[in-house]
Amino acid sequence: MHNTDANLVDRFTLSASAILAIVFSLTFTYHSSAENAFSQSSVIVPPEGGVDVLSFGPEHSVEFEIRNVTGEAQWIKSEDTSFADVYCVETDTRFSDPENIGVNIPINGSVSKGDVVLLSFWMRRPGAGGQPNNAYLYVDSAIGETSYRYNLSAYREWTQHVRSFEANQDFDPAESCFRMQLGEAGTVVQIAGLRLVNYGNERDITTLPRSTIMYKGREEDAAWRKEALARIEQLRKGDLKITVVDAEDRPVSNAQVHVAMQQHAFGFGNAVNSEMLGADEIDFPINPKRNIVVTWEEAQKYREVVKKYFDRVTFEAELRPHVWKLLNTDEGSWKRKNRIFTENTIPWLIKNNITARGHYVAWAPMDFNSVEKEFVGNPEGHRAWLWEHMNDVLPATAGYVTEWDTINHIIGWGKHTYEIEYGGPEIYAEIMAEARRLAPHATHAINEGKVLPDGYKREPYKKIICFLNEQGQAPDIVGFMAHFGLTSLTPPEELLQVYDEFAEIAPRLQLSEFDVETGDDEQLQADYYRDVMIASFSHPNFVAIVQWGFWEKMHWKPAAALWREDWTIKPAGDAFVDLVANQWWTDEVTRTDNNGNSQLRGFLGDYQITVTNGEMIKTVDTTLTSDGTELRVQLAKPKTIVHVLSN
């Protein structure tokens, strides 16, 4: 067992008379917004030939550790699973440091270096929202020696996790244990069916099962994907005709024409941190987030990715009302952040032709927002505060913010949304009108989650859009917070149906906060990420896909990142790069025919055209639109320079 200061930790050793009945024959099916939208494959039964080296049940020893929070753990009878008993951990804190809540189970069997061991268990967070929380699991061979670590996202529904590893040393029979750190996992976590099975050192680890999730439409030859790719060819491309002539307007044949795309017409963006883009080398190392330290070299990699793949960015925090207010104070650290933001970050974006999205002007669920929570029951005071903020931030950022999440979480949650506090949805139309008056050249969007994943806000979201349309304050863009997780991988065909429904009332749609989090199942993440990109890019009403992070070290959900902490790219990152910079990118070299013409079909966007004929070279810029673009390039012979020598 792992010793902890007795002043900080209360220990509870639990035992009872019944052995946990583990029934593996039941198949659990999870539901998103559509019945049987996707399911975990049949329950995985550890194959024969192994020896259980851990005992998990009411009659066996389980050590519960807790510090800095209040909580308890106990075995409870299961009412909705095949398990007779479930180990339940409850705390008064939704989110704390992982190590504040621990569960330790001794390993009572033999494990030697090189042995192949399978881990299988079920976990859920009953009553939780759709947002997953992190749990951290360790198989320790001795105190301070971890042989295997598994990080996962714990969801509302029961989910089976099955992984295998090779022991990196002999396990100490007196100290080896299985540990769970649950401080981030939420107020209620339940675990069942935990097994640790040793198959010895002659077992091929690749022959052992591994849990994954299947979603409808993942198949390699899925019909919906073929249809979507065909639509992309029609919707996202245009005809480019280039005619090359000489100085006398005569056609130039066999001239080389290099058509090099510079930027997509469709928007690809990401959420960023201002310091990561703008801090000077002398400022490093920096702490852009709590407990996160970033070096100058890491920041350079970060900037390279932003510059190479994105044409717009959303600031995670800098333009939120409470942060904006702090940035404009004389307090030392905030004054420094403001200097970096205004003097470095914004000029860097402008220099690299990257636009800024403002996140956000208004946030409807007042229960969650500490700044606005104080105005609950006081709509007049809240209106005065919000109008003052809009009159401050919108004119001040007009020079660089081209799009605002003007009303974020417009449906919201809790007992005190704007609509409830103000007695009706009219407040939303008033906010849109005032924001448009103060920032007339910006695009004004609304944004909401649980519309694509989970789906329970679809109808309320449509209702508020229709209301704004009727009030003459239709949103310029309707945004979807597309935070997908293991139990909310909405089938792509269903996404396309939802897009069609919203397109009837909103002509311009976008993914405004896109990420896919599937624990350590990187191939599942890559496949679903690819399919959401294809489905969205193929829809005629979509104008942009904005992600919510890309680097593991700075991502709010590290497992959802595209690049790992060491900057190696994940399969999902490969999928993103392949789509945006390869399949959906045009860079071709052609030659003119006898009439001086060169034609091709390319993706819509900005281009640089370079024509070469012998010593004559000419480069011009153009934009390819859906109506097609015709370009005439006239080549002139290089001027002859005559040097006159004088006596």
N, C-alpha and C positions, 0 to 999 in steps of 0.2 A: 504494500500500500504506500501511497505517497503522503508523506508527513507534511502538515501545514500548521502554522501558528495557531495554537488552541484559542487565542483571543479573537481570531478572525473566523475560525471555522467551527461549525457545529457538525458533529458526525452522527449519522443515524444508521445503524446496522439493522437491516430488516430480515426477518425470517418468518416463515409460516409453514403449515403442514402440507399444503397442496403443491404439486409439481405443475409448472406451467404446461398446459397441453398445447402442443404446436401442431396445427393441422395445415399441411401444405397443399391440399388438394383443391382448395377454393380459388377461384379466379376472381381477382378484384378488378372491376371496371370503373374508371373515373369518367365523370361527365363535365364537359365544358358547357358552352351555351347550347349546343345541339346534342340530342340524345345519342349516346355511343359515338361521340365525335372522335374520340381516340381512346385507346386502352393500353394498359401494360399487358404484355403477353402473359400467358398462363403463369401462375405462381412457380417460381423456380425452386426445385427441390435439389439440395446438394446431392451430387451423385454418390453412389456407394464406393467403398474403398477408403474412406477417411475415418478419422477418430475425433469425436468432439472433445475439445480441450477447455471448454468453458461451460459452466452450469448457470442458467438464468431462469429463475422461477421463485415463487414466494417462499420456498423452503431453503433457498440458497442465499449466501451472503451478498449483499449489495451495500456499498458505502456511498452515502449521499453527503456531499460537501456544499456548504453555502457560506457566503460572506458578503458583506456590504448590502445585501438585500434580504428580504424576508421570504421564506418559502418552505415547502415540505414535499416529501415524496412518499408514495405508498403504492401497494398493489391494489388494484381495483378489479372487480368482476367486469368482463367485457359483455356488452349488450348488442354490439353491431358488427362483430367480427367472429371468426372461427376460433379465436384464441380464448381460452378459459379465463386467463388473467392478463392484465396489462399493467406495466409499470408507469405510473403517472407522476410527473414532476410539475408542481405549481408554484408560482412566485408572484409577488406583487409588482414586479417590474417587467415591462414589455421588452426593454432593450438595455443591457448593461455589458460590462466587460465579459468576454466568454468564460474566463476562469472563475467568475463569481458563483457559478452553479456547476457542480461536478458530480458525475456518477462514476464510481469505480467498481469493477467486477473482477475478482481474482481469476487468473488463468490457472486451472488446476490440473492440466495435462502437460505432457512433454512436447516441447517444440525445439528443434535443433537447427543450427545454421544450414540454410539451403532447403529446408522443408517448404513445401508449397501449402499455403493455408488459405482457406476460403472463409470470408466473412459474409453473413446473411442476417438481415434484420428488417423490421418494419418500423416506420415512424410516422407520426402525424401531429398536427397542432389543432385540435378540435376547437371550433368557434373562432378561429383566426380569420382575418381577411384574406384576400387573394394574394397579398404580397408575401413572398417567402422570406423566412429568416434563417440565418446561418447556424449550423451545428458543426462541431469539430470533434472528430473521433480519432483515438490513438490506440494502437496496440503496442504496449511497452514490454520490452524483453526484460527490463530491470528499471529501477528508479533512475530517471533521467536519460534512459536509452529507449528511443522510439524506433520500432522496426517497421511500422506502417502507419500512415496518417491518411485520413479520408475526410475531406470537407464536403458538406452537402447543404442544400437548401431544404428546410423542413416546411412542408405545405399543410394545408388544411386537411387534405384527404390522406388516407393510409397509402403509403408508398413503400414498396419493397426495394431494398438496396442490396445488391450482391456484387462483391468485388473479391479479387484474389491477390496475393502477394507472396514473395519469397522471403523467408526470414533471413535477416542479415547477420544474426548471431544466435548462439544458444540462449534460450530463455532461462532466467533464474526462477526456479520453482517457488521461491519464497517472496519474490518481488514483482514478477510479471503480472500485468493486469490489462484489462480493456477499459479505457477512459473515455468519457464523453464530457465535453464542455458545452454547456447549454445556456450561458448567460445572454446570448444574442437570439436565442431560439423563440422567445416569447413567453407569455404568462402560463401557458399549459402545453406540455409536451408529453406525448405518450410513446412508449417503446414496447414492442412485442416480438416474439419469435427470434430472439437473438441467438445465433450460433456461430461458433468459431471451430472450423473443421480442418484438421491437419491431414494432408494426403502424403506426407513423406517427401523425400528428396528425389524420387524417381518419377513423379507425376509431371507431365507436360502442362504448364500453367495455362497454355492456350486452349486446352481441352475442357477447362472448367467454365461453367456458365457465367454470364455477366448480365445484370439487369439493364434494360433499356426501355424506352417508350416508343410505341409506334403510333403515328398519326395518319389519318386517311389522306392519301395523296402523296405519301412519301415514296412510293414505288418509282423505280428508275424510269419506267415507261408510262407514267401517269398521263392520262389523256389531257387533264386540265393544264399541265405544264407545256405540252406540245402546242395547245391552242394559245396559251399565253405568249409563248415565244414567237408564234406566228403573228400575233397582234403587235408585239414589240416591233417587228420588222415593218409593219405598216404605219404604226402610230408614232414611233420615235425616230424615224428616218425620213430623209428628204433627198430629192435628186439634185445633184450638183453638176453643172455643165460649165466647163472652162474652155474658152476659145483663145488661142494664142496667135497673135499676128505680129508681123515685123513693123519696122518704122514706116513702111508704105502701105500698111493695112493688109498685107498679103498673108494668107494662112501659113503658119510655121508647122511643118510636119515633124514627127519624131522628136519633139521637144519633151524633156523630162518634166513631169508635174508631180511635185510632192505635196500631198494634201495632209496637213498635220492639224488634228483637232487640238484646241487649246482649252476649251471649257464646255461642259454640257449645258444645254438649254434647261434640262431637268436639274433640279437642285439636289445635291448630296451634301449633308451637313453633319455636325457633331457637337456635343456639349463639351466645353473646354473651361479651363481655369486660367484666369488672366495672368497670374504670376508665371505660370508655365510657359506662356507665350512672350511675356514682356520683361521679366526680371533680367537685370544685367548680370554678367558673369561674377562680378564682385559680390552680388547678393547671395550667391550660392555657398553652401546648401541651403535650401528653403524648406519651409513647412507649409505647403499649400493647403493641407488638410490636417486635422488632428492625428497625431501619431504617424504622419507620413513625412519622410525626409527624401528630398529629390536633389540629385546632383546636377551640375551644369551639363555633363555629358548626357544624362537622361533627358534633360529639357531640350537639348538639341535634337535628339531622336523624336521627341514629342512634336516639335515644330516641323520637322521634316515630313512627318505623316500628315499633319494638318495641311501643310502647304501643297502636298502632292495629291491628296485625295478629296479635299473638301472645299466647296466654294462658299460656305456659310457656316457660322458658328453660333451656338447658343451659350451665353455665359451661365454657368451653373448657379452662381450666387450674386455676382457683382451688381446686377440691376434689380434684384429683389428689394422691395421697399425698405426693410430694416437694414440691409447691407448698404444700400445707396445712402441712407442717412448717415451711417457710420463712416462711409468713405469721405463724406463731406464735413467731417469734424477735424479738429486740430490734434486729436489724440495720435501719438507717435506712430504706432503700428498701422493704424488705418490711414494716416496721412501718407505713409510710405506706399501702402497698397494703391491709394488713389494716384500717386505720382506714377507708379508703374503702369496702371491702367490707362491713364490719359496721355502720358508722354511716350510710352513705349508700345503697349499692346495695341491700342487703336491705330497708331501709325503703321505698325507691322502688318495689321490686317489690310489696311488700305493699300500699302505697297504691294501686297501679294494678291490683290483683287479678291479679297474674301469679305463678304458682308456679315454684319452682326445682327442677330436676333435678340430682342429684349425679352427676358423671362423674369418677371412678369409685371403687369400693371395691377391687376386685381386678382384676389384669391378667394373664391366663394366660400369654402368651408371654414368658418371663423373659429370653430372649436379647436382646430389643430394649430392654427397660426397664433403664436404667442403675442405678436404685435397687435393683431386685430381682435384677439380674444377679449381684451379689456373693453371693447366697445359693444359686447353682447348686451342687449337691452337698451342700447343708446344709438339708434340708427342716425340721429341728427349729428351726434359727435363723430360717428364713423364717416358719414358723408363729408363732413368738413375736413377730417383727416385725409381721406382718399382724394378729394378734389385738390387739396393743398399739395399732396404728393404728385399727382398728375401734372399740375401746373409747374412743378419743380423739375421732375425727371424727363418729361417728354420734350419740352423745348431744349433742354440741356443736351440731349442725346440725338437731336434731329440730324446732326451732321454725319452720324455713322450708323445709327440703328435704322435698318430698312424694313424690319418686320417685328411686330410685338405679339407676344402671347397676351393679348389685351385682357382677356378674362380666362384665368387658368382654373381648372377643375370647376367648370361652370355649374355642373350638377352637384358635385361635392358629396359630403357625407356629414353625419352628425346632426345635432338638434338645432344648430344655429348657422345656417347658410345665409348668404345675402338675401335670397328670395324670402326666407322665413322671417328674418329680422326686419326687412323692409315691407313685408306684407304682400309681396307679389314680385313677378319677374320684371316689372317695368324698370327696376334699378339697372338691369343689365343693358337695356337699350340706352338708358341715360349715360352709363359709363362709356359705351361705344361711341355715342355722339360727342361726348366731351373729349375722349381720346382722339377722335378724328379731327376735332377742331384744333387741338393742340399739336397734333402730328399729322397734318393733312397729306404728307408725301409718303408716309409709312403704310405698310400693309398691316391690317388689324385682324388677328386670328383669335379664335376661341379654341380651347383645348380640354380634353377629358379622357380619363382612363376607364378601364373595365367596359370598353365598348367592343374592342376586337377580342382580347382575351376575356374570358368569363362571360361577357356579353350582357350583363344585367342592366347596364346603363344605356343600351341602344335606344330604346323607345323614349326615355326621358330626354336624351340628347337630341333626338329628332324633334321632339316637342319644343324645346327651347330654340332650336334653329328656326323652326317655322314661326315662332313668336317674333324673333328678331327680324325675320324677313318681312313679316306683316307690319312691324314698327318702322320699317325703312332703315333699319340698322343691320342688314344682313352681314354676317362676317365675311371678310375678304377670303379667308381660308378657314376650313374646318380641320382641326388637328386631332389625331388619335394618339394617345399615349399607348404605345405598343410594347409594353413590358411583358413579354411572354416567359412562362416558366414551365416546369415539368408537367404540371397538371392543367395547363391552359394553352396547349399548342393547338389553337383553333385551325381546323383543316383549311388549306388554301382555297378550296372551292367555296367554302363558307365565307372566307374573307372577301372573295370577289362578289358574292351575293350581297354582303353588307355594303361594300363599296357602291354597288349599283343602287341600293336603297338610298344611301345618303346623297348620291349624285343627283337624284331627282329634286333635292332641295338645296344642294350646295355644289356649285359648279367647280370649286377648287378644293381638293383634298390633299392632306399630307400626313405621313407618319412624323410626329413631332418629337417623340421620345422612344426611339426604337432600340430594343435589345432583346437577346434571347439567353436565358439562363437555364442550363440543364445539368447542373452539378459538374461532375467530371466526365460526363458523356460528351466528349468533344465532337464526335461524328454526328450525333443527334443535333447538337447546336448548329453545326455547319449545314446540315441538310435543311433544317427548318429555317435558318437564317437565309439561305439561298432561295428557298421557296417563297418566303414573305417578300423578299426583294423582287423576285420575278413577278409575283402576282400584283404587287403594287405598281411596278414600273410598266406593267402591261395594261393598266387601267387608264382610260382616256382622261379621267378627271383628276388624276394625281399629278401634282406639280413638284413634289419634293419628298425625300426621305431623310429625316434628321435623326441621327442616333444619339444615345445618351451615354457616351463614353466609348473608349477604344483600347486604353492601356490598363492592364490589370492593376497596377499600383495606384492608379487614380480613379478606378472605376467604382461606382457606388455598390455594384454587385460584381466582385472580382471575377467570378466564374463566367460572367457574361462578356468579358473583354474579348477583343480580337487579337491583341498582342499580349504575350505574357510579360511578367515583370522584367525578364531579361531581354525583352524585345524580340524573342523568337515568335514567329507568327503561328497562330492556331489554325486548325482547319477552317473555322468560320472566317478568319481573316483572309485565308487563301480564297475562300468563296467570294468574299467581298471584293478583293483586288481583282480576281479573275473577271467578275461581272463588270465592275465600273471602269477598270483600266485596260481590259482586254476585249471581252465579248461586246461590251457596249461603248467601245471607243474606236474611232476611225483614224488610222494613220496609214496611208497608202501611197505608193509611187506608181504612176501610170505614164503613158506616152501619148502624144497627140496623133490623130490620124491624118490622112491626106488633106482634110479640110481644117486642120488646126484645132480639132476638138478633142477634149478629154471629158469623159462622163463617168460618174460613179454615184452610188447611193450610200450616204453616210448618216451618222447620227446627228441629230439637230444640235446646233451649238455654234461656238466661235471657232474659226479656223485661221491658220496661217498657210498661204499657198505660195510655194516657191517654184518658179519656172526656170529651167536651165536649158540653154541651147548653145553648145560650144562655150565660148567665153562670156556669153550674155546670161546674166542672172537677174531675176526680178522677184521680189517678195511683196505680197499684198495680203491684207487682212480682209476677211469677209465673214458673214454669218449665214449659216444654212438654216432655212426655215421650212416648215411643213409644206409650204406652197412651192418649194424648190427655189434654187438660186442659180442665176446665170452670171458669169463673170468673164469680162474681156480683159486680157492681159497683153499689153503691147510691149514688145521687146525692141530696144534700140541698141545699136552697136556702141561699145564703149568708146568714149571720146579719146582721140589720139593726142597725146601731149607732146608738143614740139619744144625741144630745148634749144635755145639760140645762144650760141657762144659769142662773146664779144672780146675784142682785143684789149 
